[in-house]
Amino acid sequence: MQFADGARTSGRQKMTRDIRLAALCMGGGGPVGNARRFLMACNARLRQFGFGLAAAALLMGSAASQAQELKVGLKSEPTSMDPHYHALTTNFQISAHIFDSLTALDPNLQLIPGLALSWKTVGSDIWEFTLRPDVKFSDGSPLTADDVAFSIERVAKVPNSPSPVTITIRGIQRVEVVGPLTVRLHTDGPRPLVPTSLANLSIMSRKAASGPSPEGKSTAQLNQGDGLIGTGPFKFVSWSRGGDLVLERNDTYWGPKPSWAKVLMRPLSNPAARVNALLSGGVDLVEDPPIDDMAQLKKNPKLTIQEAPSVRLIFLAFNVSDDSVPGITGTQGKNPLKDVRVRRALSEAIDRKALVAQVMGGFGAPAAELMMPGSPGTRSNGVIVKHDPQHARKLLAEAGYPGGFTLSLGTPNGRYQNDLKVAQAVASMWSRVGVKTTVEASSPAIFFKNMMAKAYSSTLGGWGDVESSARARALVSTRNDAKGWGTANWGGYANAEVDALLDAAVNTLDDGKRSALLQQVTAQAIDTDAALTLLYFERSAWGMRKGLSYAARPDQQTRAQFVTPSGTK
């Protein structure tokens, strides 16, 4: 190699010279400011040591290349690359990088067009969607209504889902391809919320994802990248379970081009490891910085913290359907969780305000409703369950357990903010009223698998759906995978009255009447039946190096396409 000043390098000399150039130009730090300022400063510094403009330009090219890469520290890894396998926020946010949906939610959770430019009802039980013209998949093939039909029909065929993605297509009975860019969805009655539900349904390429299995390419094949072709802002490069997900920019993307040529998403479930990676420069942005360190991180001049209220509800669920339940002893073979008095006792044993203030460091809000206050379907007079350990003991005695019993509490370790600490605090509160509790923690992927296999007596869980009826159907309706109901109701709670109220709500066009029906659902399932123990709503938070900008989303999704260098949009 020969620089403009005539100097030649080769082999070890070249390596030594490159290191010297970097050290001189960086001055022990890193390039700051815009490219022009850096190049001028670098050139001036190098000239002091006898190097020319070409050397500075060479280094500037290297710095610019690095600036094209974004490294993200995830709090938990996806369970699959198959966008139709698991209804999980982590999976949905990954899919949104590779795929698009017919509709989308902006950072304020307002419904906006996605692959569909417009939609309308045609009669009371048909929705018609008109697609954007000239949209192409990352392999160059055009998006058509046939791909939409393939994707919607595929969802229910994906086997072994821990929490089926059928929640996104509830009520859709048939898909009709009207034309290349027009599709009609026939529903089982009036379904006013179909456009909102479809915001998390990834549209796949029939050409790329077809296969001999009923669902086409299998989940295992998609995990290897086979058939993982979308219309989204990035293209899949590689993924290994427990390792990095690598994406590259889709330069044919129909929407605004992302700032990053390459995105690396690294699972860092340990909060301390996550923030250490941010502080050391190992990653550029992290989800959920440790709550205990938040005040100190906000004072760090090299970091930016973005936060916002979150729609994510943290709650406790119980196995109420089986007679024999793992982890329960001291009950003469009975399942005490079937008794509503026991479930109420466990709820009253918990001090929610202390949980939020002490365990969560004030980073949350005690919950009285399934959705955040003010959301459609919530009551203005919702009351947080009072902490009353004395009454909890009385309820246990009335139910026939004056000496208490033992149970297990399953929790993910690294899926939710301080999830293990919260579970341990709950276990301690339950033990004080006589219910000796063993906390069983595992990685999120193992936890969800065990949860759906009913390996625990009770679980700590979270739900981040942005629409009230969708949340109620997932959590407290009788499980029916074909309908997409009760997909997260692992404990088997069932109440025909709740199901009837929900069915009426999702078929009611009038917003006020639908909201009133959903309030009745909460009153029956939560207040009367104590189907779930509601704890609190999390806050969304991201930490990033100075110079990056990301608008905090209430749905807690990290979207690399919306991370920008400060000053750009």
C-alpha positions as CSV (number, residue, x, y, z in Angstrom):
1,M,0.0,0.0,0.0
2,Q,1.3,3.5,-0.8
3,F,-0.1,6.7,0.8
4,A,-0.1,10.1,-1.0
5,D,3.0,11.1,0.9
6,G,5.0,8.2,-0.8
7,A,5.3,6.0,2.3
8,R,4.9,2.3,1.6
9,T,3.8,-0.4,4.0
10,S,3.5,-4.2,3.9
11,G,2.8,-7.1,6.3
12,R,3.6,-6.3,9.9
13,Q,4.7,-2.8,9.0
14,K,1.3,-2.1,7.5
15,M,-0.5,-3.4,10.6
16,T,1.8,-1.3,12.9
17,R,1.2,1.7,10.8
18,D,-2.6,1.3,10.7
19,I,-2.6,1.1,14.5
20,R,-0.5,4.2,14.8
21,L,-2.8,6.0,12.3
22,A,-5.8,5.1,14.3
23,A,-4.2,6.1,17.6
24,L,-3.1,9.5,16.2
25,C,-6.4,10.2,14.6
26,M,-8.6,9.2,17.4
27,G,-6.4,10.8,20.0
28,G,-7.2,8.0,22.4
29,G,-11.0,8.5,21.9
30,G,-13.3,8.0,19.0
31,P,-14.6,10.0,16.0
32,V,-17.2,12.5,17.0
33,G,-19.4,15.0,15.1
34,N,-20.1,14.7,11.5
35,A,-17.9,13.1,8.8
36,R,-16.5,16.4,7.4
37,R,-15.4,17.8,10.8
38,F,-13.8,14.4,11.7
39,L,-12.0,14.2,8.4
40,M,-10.6,17.7,8.7
41,A,-9.5,17.2,12.3
42,C,-8.0,13.9,11.5
43,N,-6.1,15.2,8.5
44,A,-4.7,18.1,10.5
45,R,-3.5,15.8,13.3
46,L,-2.0,13.3,10.8
47,R,-0.1,16.0,9.0
48,Q,1.7,16.9,12.2
49,F,3.2,13.5,12.0
50,G,3.9,13.5,8.3
51,F,0.9,11.7,6.9
52,G,-1.3,12.9,4.0
53,L,-4.9,13.3,3.3
54,A,-5.3,9.8,1.9
55,A,-4.4,8.3,5.2
56,A,-7.1,10.3,6.9
57,A,-9.6,9.4,4.2
58,L,-8.8,5.7,4.7
59,L,-9.5,6.0,8.4
60,M,-12.7,8.0,7.7
61,G,-13.9,5.2,5.5
62,S,-13.4,2.7,8.3
63,A,-15.2,5.0,10.8
64,A,-18.1,5.5,8.4
65,S,-18.4,1.8,7.9
66,Q,-18.6,1.2,11.7
67,A,-21.2,4.0,11.9
68,Q,-23.4,1.9,9.6
69,E,-23.7,-0.9,12.2
70,L,-26.1,-0.8,15.1
71,K,-25.7,-3.3,18.0
72,V,-28.7,-3.9,20.2
73,G,-28.8,-5.7,23.6
74,L,-32.0,-7.6,24.0
75,K,-33.4,-8.5,27.4
76,S,-34.6,-11.8,26.0
77,E,-34.1,-13.7,22.8
78,P,-36.9,-14.7,20.3
79,T,-38.2,-18.3,20.6
80,S,-38.2,-18.7,16.8
81,M,-37.7,-16.9,13.5
82,D,-41.0,-18.2,12.3
83,P,-43.3,-15.1,12.5
84,H,-46.4,-17.3,13.1
85,Y,-45.0,-19.6,15.8
86,H,-45.3,-17.7,19.1
87,A,-47.4,-14.7,20.1
88,L,-44.6,-13.0,22.1
89,T,-43.5,-9.4,22.1
90,T,-39.9,-10.4,21.5
91,N,-40.9,-12.4,18.5
92,F,-43.2,-9.8,17.1
93,Q,-40.5,-7.1,17.3
94,I,-38.0,-9.3,15.5
95,S,-40.5,-10.2,12.8
96,A,-41.2,-6.5,12.2
97,H,-37.7,-6.0,11.0
98,I,-38.0,-8.7,8.3
99,F,-41.7,-8.6,7.5
100,D,-44.5,-6.1,7.3
101,S,-48.1,-6.4,8.3
102,L,-51.2,-5.1,6.6
103,T,-51.6,-2.4,9.3
104,A,-49.1,-1.1,11.8
105,L,-49.0,0.8,15.1
106,D,-46.9,4.0,15.3
107,P,-44.8,4.8,18.4
108,N,-47.9,6.2,20.1
109,L,-49.8,3.0,19.2
110,Q,-52.1,4.7,16.7
111,L,-53.2,2.5,13.8
112,I,-51.6,3.4,10.5
113,P,-51.3,1.9,7.0
114,G,-48.7,-0.9,6.5
115,L,-48.8,-3.0,3.4
116,A,-52.4,-2.0,3.0
117,L,-53.0,1.6,1.9
118,S,-56.6,1.5,2.9
119,W,-59.3,-0.8,4.3
120,K,-63.1,-0.7,4.6
121,T,-66.1,-2.8,5.5
122,V,-68.2,-4.3,2.7
123,G,-71.4,-5.2,4.5
124,S,-71.3,-6.3,8.2
125,D,-69.0,-9.3,7.9
126,I,-66.4,-8.5,5.3
127,W,-63.3,-6.4,5.5
128,E,-61.6,-5.3,2.2
129,F,-57.9,-4.3,2.1
130,T,-56.2,-2.6,-0.8
131,L,-52.5,-3.2,-1.0
132,R,-49.7,-0.8,-1.8
133,P,-48.6,-1.1,-5.5
134,D,-45.1,-2.0,-6.5
135,V,-44.0,-3.5,-3.1
136,K,-41.4,-6.3,-3.5
137,F,-40.1,-9.0,-1.2
138,S,-36.4,-8.9,-0.5
139,D,-35.9,-11.6,-3.2
140,G,-37.4,-9.3,-5.8
141,S,-40.7,-11.0,-6.2
142,P,-43.8,-8.8,-6.1
143,L,-46.2,-8.7,-3.1
144,T,-49.7,-9.7,-4.1
145,A,-53.0,-10.5,-2.4
146,D,-52.2,-14.2,-2.8
147,D,-49.3,-13.7,-0.3
148,V,-51.8,-12.2,2.2
149,A,-54.1,-15.2,1.8
150,F,-51.2,-17.6,2.2
151,S,-50.1,-15.9,5.4
152,I,-53.5,-15.7,7.1
153,E,-54.3,-19.3,6.2
154,R,-50.8,-20.5,7.4
155,V,-51.2,-19.2,11.0
156,A,-53.5,-21.8,12.3
157,K,-51.5,-24.6,10.7
158,V,-48.2,-23.9,12.6
159,P,-47.9,-26.7,15.2
160,N,-46.7,-26.7,18.8
161,S,-47.0,-23.0,19.4
162,P,-46.6,-22.0,23.1
163,S,-49.0,-19.2,22.5
164,P,-50.7,-19.3,19.1
165,V,-50.5,-16.3,16.8
166,T,-54.2,-17.0,15.9
167,I,-54.9,-14.1,18.2
168,T,-54.1,-11.9,15.2
169,I,-56.8,-13.5,12.9
170,R,-59.6,-14.0,15.4
171,G,-63.0,-14.1,13.7
172,I,-61.6,-14.5,10.1
173,Q,-63.3,-17.4,8.5
174,R,-62.3,-17.1,4.9
175,V,-59.9,-15.1,2.7
176,E,-61.0,-14.1,-0.8
177,V,-58.4,-12.8,-3.3
178,V,-60.4,-10.3,-5.4
179,G,-57.5,-9.0,-7.5
180,P,-53.7,-8.7,-7.4
181,L,-53.9,-5.9,-4.9
182,T,-57.3,-6.5,-3.2
183,V,-58.2,-9.0,-0.6
184,R,-61.4,-9.6,1.4
185,L,-61.5,-11.1,4.8
186,H,-64.9,-12.8,5.6
187,T,-65.6,-12.8,9.3
188,D,-68.0,-14.7,11.6
189,G,-70.0,-11.5,12.2
190,P,-69.3,-7.9,12.8
191,R,-65.6,-7.6,13.7
192,P,-64.7,-3.9,14.2
193,L,-61.2,-4.7,15.5
194,V,-59.8,-6.8,12.6
195,P,-57.5,-4.0,11.4
196,T,-56.0,-3.6,14.8
197,S,-55.5,-7.3,15.3
198,L,-53.7,-7.6,12.0
199,A,-51.0,-5.2,13.0
200,N,-48.9,-8.1,14.4
201,L,-49.5,-10.5,11.6
202,S,-46.4,-10.8,9.4
203,I,-47.1,-11.2,5.6
204,M,-44.9,-14.0,4.2
205,S,-44.1,-14.8,0.6
206,R,-46.1,-17.8,-0.7
207,K,-43.3,-18.4,-3.2
208,A,-40.5,-18.5,-0.6
209,A,-42.4,-20.1,2.4
210,S,-44.4,-22.9,0.6
211,G,-43.4,-26.5,1.3
212,P,-44.8,-30.0,1.7
213,S,-46.0,-29.5,5.3
214,P,-49.5,-28.1,5.9
215,E,-47.9,-24.8,7.0
216,G,-45.4,-24.8,4.2
217,K,-41.8,-24.2,5.4
218,S,-41.6,-25.5,8.9
219,T,-40.6,-23.6,11.9
220,A,-37.3,-25.5,12.0
221,Q,-36.6,-24.5,8.4
222,L,-37.5,-20.8,9.0
223,N,-35.2,-20.8,12.1
224,Q,-32.4,-21.6,9.7
225,G,-33.4,-18.8,7.3
226,D,-35.0,-21.1,4.7
227,G,-38.0,-19.2,3.4
228,L,-37.4,-16.2,5.6
229,I,-38.2,-13.7,2.9
230,G,-40.2,-10.5,3.7
231,T,-40.9,-7.0,2.6
232,G,-39.6,-5.4,5.7
233,P,-36.8,-2.8,6.2
234,F,-34.1,-5.5,6.9
235,K,-33.1,-8.9,5.5
236,F,-32.2,-12.0,7.5
237,V,-28.5,-12.9,7.5
238,S,-28.0,-15.4,10.4
239,W,-29.3,-16.5,13.8
240,S,-28.2,-19.0,16.3
241,R,-30.2,-19.8,19.4
242,G,-28.6,-18.1,22.4
243,G,-26.4,-16.1,20.0
244,D,-26.6,-13.0,17.7
245,L,-29.3,-12.3,15.2
246,V,-27.7,-10.5,12.2
247,L,-29.8,-8.4,9.8
248,E,-28.8,-6.3,6.8
249,R,-30.6,-3.4,5.3
250,N,-33.2,-4.2,2.6
251,D,-32.2,-1.6,0.0
252,T,-35.4,-2.3,-2.0
253,Y,-37.6,-1.5,1.0
254,W,-40.7,0.4,0.0
255,G,-40.7,2.7,3.1
256,P,-38.1,5.0,4.6
257,K,-34.6,3.5,4.5
258,P,-33.1,2.6,7.9
259,S,-30.0,4.4,9.0
260,W,-28.1,1.1,9.5
261,A,-26.6,-1.1,6.8
262,K,-26.2,-3.9,9.4
263,V,-28.0,-4.6,12.7
264,L,-26.8,-7.1,15.3
265,M,-29.2,-8.1,18.0
266,R,-27.6,-9.8,21.0
267,P,-29.6,-11.5,23.8
268,L,-28.3,-10.3,27.2
269,S,-30.9,-11.5,29.7
270,N,-28.8,-10.5,32.7
271,P,-29.5,-6.7,33.4
272,A,-26.0,-6.1,34.7
273,A,-24.4,-7.7,31.7
274,R,-26.7,-5.6,29.5
275,V,-25.7,-2.3,31.0
276,N,-22.0,-3.3,31.1
277,A,-22.1,-4.0,27.4
278,L,-23.6,-0.5,26.9
279,L,-21.1,1.2,29.0
280,S,-18.1,-0.6,27.4
281,G,-19.3,0.0,23.9
282,G,-20.1,-3.6,23.2
283,V,-23.6,-2.6,22.2
284,D,-25.1,0.8,21.2
285,L,-28.6,0.4,22.7
286,V,-30.2,-1.8,25.3
287,E,-33.7,-2.7,26.4
288,D,-34.7,-2.2,30.1
289,P,-31.5,-0.9,31.8
290,P,-31.4,-2.2,35.4
291,I,-33.9,-0.3,37.5
292,D,-31.5,-0.1,40.4
293,D,-29.0,1.7,38.3
294,M,-31.4,4.0,36.5
295,A,-30.7,7.2,38.5
296,Q,-27.0,6.8,38.0
297,L,-27.3,6.0,34.3
298,K,-29.3,9.2,33.7
299,K,-26.4,11.2,35.1
300,N,-23.9,9.6,32.7
301,P,-23.1,12.2,30.0
302,K,-22.2,9.5,27.5
303,L,-25.7,7.9,27.6
304,T,-29.3,8.8,26.8
305,I,-32.2,7.1,28.6
306,Q,-35.7,7.1,27.0
307,E,-38.7,5.9,29.0
308,A,-42.5,6.0,28.8
309,P,-45.5,4.4,30.5
310,S,-46.0,0.9,29.2
311,V,-49.1,-1.2,28.4
312,R,-47.4,-4.3,29.8
313,L,-49.4,-5.8,32.7
314,I,-47.5,-8.1,35.1
315,F,-49.8,-10.6,36.8
316,L,-50.0,-14.0,38.5
317,A,-51.9,-16.9,37.0
318,F,-52.9,-20.2,38.6
319,N,-53.6,-23.8,37.5
320,V,-57.3,-23.9,38.3
321,S,-58.3,-26.8,36.1
322,D,-56.3,-29.9,37.2
323,D,-56.9,-32.0,40.3
324,S,-53.2,-32.9,40.6
325,V,-50.9,-29.9,40.3
326,P,-47.1,-29.9,40.4
327,G,-45.6,-28.2,43.5
328,I,-48.6,-28.4,45.7
329,T,-48.4,-30.4,48.9
330,G,-50.2,-30.4,52.3
331,T,-53.7,-30.4,50.8
332,Q,-54.6,-34.1,51.0
333,G,-54.4,-34.4,47.2
334,K,-56.7,-31.5,46.5
335,N,-55.9,-28.5,44.2
336,P,-56.6,-25.5,46.5
337,L,-56.3,-23.1,43.6
338,K,-59.7,-24.2,42.4
339,D,-61.2,-22.4,45.3
340,V,-61.8,-18.7,44.7
341,R,-61.3,-18.0,48.4
342,V,-57.7,-19.3,48.1
343,R,-57.1,-17.1,45.0
344,R,-58.4,-14.1,46.8
345,A,-56.3,-14.8,49.8
346,L,-53.2,-15.0,47.6
347,S,-54.1,-11.7,46.1
348,E,-54.7,-9.9,49.4
349,A,-51.4,-11.3,50.7
350,I,-49.6,-9.1,48.2
351,D,-48.6,-5.5,48.9
352,R,-48.6,-4.1,45.4
353,K,-47.5,-0.6,46.5
354,A,-44.5,-2.1,48.2
355,L,-43.7,-4.2,45.1
356,V,-43.6,-1.1,42.9
357,A,-41.8,1.1,45.4
358,Q,-39.2,-1.3,46.7
359,V,-38.7,-4.0,44.2
360,M,-39.4,-2.0,41.1
361,G,-37.8,1.2,42.4
362,G,-41.0,3.2,41.6
363,F,-40.6,2.0,38.0
364,G,-44.3,1.0,37.5
365,A,-47.9,1.5,38.6
366,P,-50.1,-0.8,40.6
367,A,-52.8,-2.4,38.5
368,A,-56.5,-2.5,39.1
369,E,-57.6,-3.3,35.5
370,L,-56.4,-5.5,32.7
371,M,-55.4,-2.4,30.7
372,M,-53.9,0.9,31.7
373,P,-56.3,3.5,33.2
374,G,-58.1,5.4,30.6
375,S,-58.0,2.7,28.0
376,P,-61.2,1.5,26.3
377,G,-62.9,-1.1,28.4
378,T,-61.4,0.1,31.7
379,R,-63.4,1.4,34.7
380,S,-62.8,4.8,36.2
381,N,-63.6,3.4,39.6
382,G,-61.3,0.4,39.4
383,V,-59.8,-0.4,42.9
384,I,-56.4,-1.9,43.6
385,V,-56.7,-5.0,45.8
386,K,-56.0,-4.0,49.4
387,H,-53.0,-5.6,51.2
388,D,-54.7,-7.4,54.0
389,P,-52.7,-10.5,55.3
390,Q,-55.0,-11.0,58.3
391,H,-58.0,-11.4,56.0
392,A,-56.0,-13.6,53.7
393,R,-55.3,-16.0,56.5
394,K,-59.1,-16.0,57.4
395,L,-60.0,-16.8,53.8
396,L,-57.5,-19.7,53.8
397,A,-59.0,-21.1,57.0
398,E,-62.5,-20.8,55.5
399,A,-61.3,-22.7,52.5
400,G,-60.1,-25.5,54.7
401,Y,-56.4,-24.6,54.8
402,P,-55.8,-23.0,58.3
403,G,-52.2,-24.3,58.3
404,G,-51.6,-23.2,54.7
405,F,-49.9,-25.4,52.1
406,T,-47.0,-25.4,49.7
407,L,-46.9,-24.4,46.0
408,S,-44.5,-23.5,43.2
409,L,-44.2,-20.1,41.5
410,G,-42.7,-20.3,38.0
411,T,-41.0,-17.2,36.6
412,P,-38.8,-16.3,33.7
413,N,-35.5,-14.9,34.6
414,G,-34.8,-12.0,32.2
415,R,-38.1,-11.6,30.3
416,Y,-39.7,-8.8,32.4
417,Q,-38.2,-6.1,34.5
418,N,-36.8,-7.5,37.8
419,D,-39.0,-10.6,37.2
420,L,-37.1,-12.9,39.5
421,K,-36.9,-10.3,42.3
422,V,-40.6,-9.7,42.0
423,A,-41.4,-13.5,42.1
424,Q,-39.2,-13.8,45.2
425,A,-41.0,-10.9,46.9
426,V,-44.4,-12.4,46.1
427,A,-43.2,-15.8,47.5
428,S,-42.1,-14.1,50.7
429,M,-45.5,-12.4,51.1
430,W,-47.4,-15.6,50.4
431,S,-45.2,-17.5,52.9
432,R,-46.2,-14.9,55.6
433,V,-49.8,-16.0,55.4
434,G,-48.9,-19.7,55.5
435,V,-48.5,-20.6,51.8
436,K,-44.9,-21.7,51.6
437,T,-43.7,-21.0,48.1
438,T,-40.8,-22.3,46.0
439,V,-39.7,-20.0,43.2
440,E,-38.7,-21.9,40.1
441,A,-36.9,-19.6,37.7
442,S,-35.6,-20.4,34.2
443,S,-34.7,-18.7,31.0
444,P,-37.7,-17.2,29.1
445,A,-37.7,-19.9,26.4
446,I,-37.7,-22.8,29.0
447,F,-40.2,-21.0,31.2
448,F,-42.8,-20.6,28.4
449,K,-42.4,-24.2,27.4
450,N,-42.9,-25.3,31.0
451,M,-45.8,-22.9,31.6
452,M,-47.8,-24.3,28.7
453,A,-47.0,-27.8,29.9
454,K,-48.5,-26.9,33.3
455,A,-45.2,-27.6,35.1
456,Y,-46.0,-25.0,37.8
457,S,-48.7,-24.4,40.3
458,S,-48.7,-20.7,39.6
459,T,-46.7,-18.3,37.3
460,L,-45.6,-14.7,37.1
461,G,-46.4,-13.5,33.6
462,G,-46.8,-10.4,31.5
463,W,-48.9,-9.3,28.6
464,G,-48.4,-6.3,26.3
465,D,-51.4,-6.4,23.9
466,V,-52.5,-2.9,23.0
467,E,-56.2,-3.5,22.6
468,S,-58.5,-4.3,25.5
469,S,-60.7,-7.1,24.1
470,A,-57.6,-8.8,22.6
471,R,-56.0,-8.9,26.1
472,A,-59.1,-10.2,27.7
473,R,-59.6,-12.9,25.1
474,A,-56.0,-14.1,25.5
475,L,-55.9,-14.1,29.3
476,V,-59.4,-14.9,30.7
477,S,-61.5,-16.5,27.9
478,T,-61.9,-20.3,27.7
479,R,-59.0,-21.7,25.6
480,N,-60.0,-22.4,22.0
481,D,-57.0,-22.5,19.7
482,A,-59.2,-22.7,16.6
483,K,-60.9,-19.4,17.5
484,G,-57.7,-17.9,18.8
485,W,-59.2,-17.5,22.3
486,G,-57.5,-18.1,25.6
487,T,-54.1,-18.5,23.9
488,A,-52.3,-17.4,27.1
489,N,-54.8,-18.9,29.5
490,W,-52.5,-21.8,30.5
491,G,-54.2,-22.3,33.9
492,G,-57.5,-23.4,32.4
493,Y,-59.8,-20.7,33.9
494,A,-63.3,-21.0,32.2
495,N,-66.5,-19.1,32.7
496,A,-69.3,-19.2,30.1
497,E,-70.6,-15.8,31.2
498,V,-67.2,-14.2,30.6
499,D,-67.0,-15.9,27.2
500,A,-70.5,-14.6,26.3
501,L,-69.6,-11.1,27.3
502,L,-66.4,-11.1,25.3
503,D,-68.2,-12.6,22.3
504,A,-70.7,-9.8,22.5
505,A,-68.0,-7.2,22.9
506,V,-65.9,-8.2,19.8
507,N,-69.1,-8.2,17.7
508,T,-70.3,-4.8,18.9
509,L,-69.6,-1.8,16.5
510,D,-70.5,0.9,19.0
511,D,-67.4,1.8,21.0
512,G,-69.3,2.9,24.1
513,K,-71.3,-0.3,24.3
514,R,-68.2,-2.5,23.6
515,S,-66.3,-0.7,26.4
516,A,-69.2,-1.3,28.8
517,L,-69.2,-5.0,28.0
518,L,-65.4,-5.3,28.5
519,Q,-65.8,-3.6,31.9
520,Q,-68.3,-6.4,32.8
521,V,-65.6,-8.9,31.8
522,T,-63.1,-7.5,34.2
523,A,-65.7,-7.3,37.0
524,Q,-66.6,-11.0,36.6
525,A,-63.2,-12.5,35.8
526,I,-60.9,-10.4,38.0
527,D,-63.1,-9.0,40.8
528,T,-65.5,-11.9,41.3
529,D,-63.6,-15.0,40.1
530,A,-60.0,-13.8,40.9
531,A,-58.9,-15.6,37.7
532,L,-55.7,-13.6,37.7
533,T,-53.9,-11.6,40.4
534,L,-53.0,-8.3,38.8
535,L,-49.8,-6.7,40.1
536,Y,-48.6,-3.6,38.1
537,F,-47.9,-2.0,34.8
538,E,-44.2,-1.7,33.8
539,R,-42.5,1.3,32.4
540,S,-40.7,1.1,29.0
541,A,-37.1,2.1,29.0
542,W,-34.1,2.1,26.7
543,G,-30.5,3.1,27.3
544,M,-28.3,4.2,24.4
545,R,-25.0,5.8,23.7
546,K,-25.1,9.6,23.2
547,G,-25.7,10.4,19.6
548,L,-28.6,8.0,19.1
549,S,-32.3,8.7,19.2
550,Y,-35.2,6.3,19.8
551,A,-38.8,7.2,20.7
552,A,-39.9,5.1,23.7
553,R,-42.8,2.9,22.7
554,P,-45.6,1.9,25.2
555,D,-45.7,-1.6,23.6
556,Q,-42.0,-2.0,24.6
557,Q,-40.9,-3.1,21.1
558,T,-37.4,-2.3,19.9
559,R,-37.4,-1.5,16.2
560,A,-34.0,-0.8,14.7
561,Q,-35.5,1.0,11.7
562,F,-36.6,3.8,14.1
563,V,-33.3,4.2,15.8
564,T,-31.5,7.1,14.2
565,P,-28.4,9.2,14.7
566,S,-29.4,12.3,16.7
567,G,-30.5,15.1,14.4
568,T,-32.0,12.8,11.7
569,K,-35.5,11.6,11.1
